[in-house]
Amino acid sequence: MKIVRACIYPKDIQCITGRSERYGRKLLNKIKVYFGKQPHQFITAQEFSEYSGINQEIINDYLDKVS
């Protein structure tokens, strides 16, 4: 059984969206505010999917390929 990484990082957002890594960092901060998370907490694939509107299956497929 292969375990898929649960956390999303700025580099992941860059690869999924085609935007810059800096955009990924800013977006992660916006998502943390949206979900009421503290700065040290991580963003999950599910939270990123919910916020961005990108199907979670697409995100999980990407994370599966890079893991």
URBEL-V176451 format. One record per pair of residues at least 24 apart in sequence whose C-alpha atoms are under 7 Angstrom apart, sorted by the first residue. I is the first residue (numbers start at 1). J is the second residue. D is the distance in Angstrom with one decimal. If there is no record, write none. Layout:
i=I j=J d=D
i=I j=J d=D
This chain:
i=4 j=63 d=6.4
i=4 j=64 d=5.6
i=4 j=67 d=7.0
i=5 j=63 d=6.4
i=5 j=67 d=6.9
i=6 j=44 d=5.4
i=6 j=45 d=5.8
i=7 j=42 d=6.3
i=7 j=43 d=5.6
i=7 j=44 d=4.5
i=7 j=45 d=6.0
i=8 j=43 d=5.8
i=8 j=44 d=5.8
i=8 j=45 d=5.9
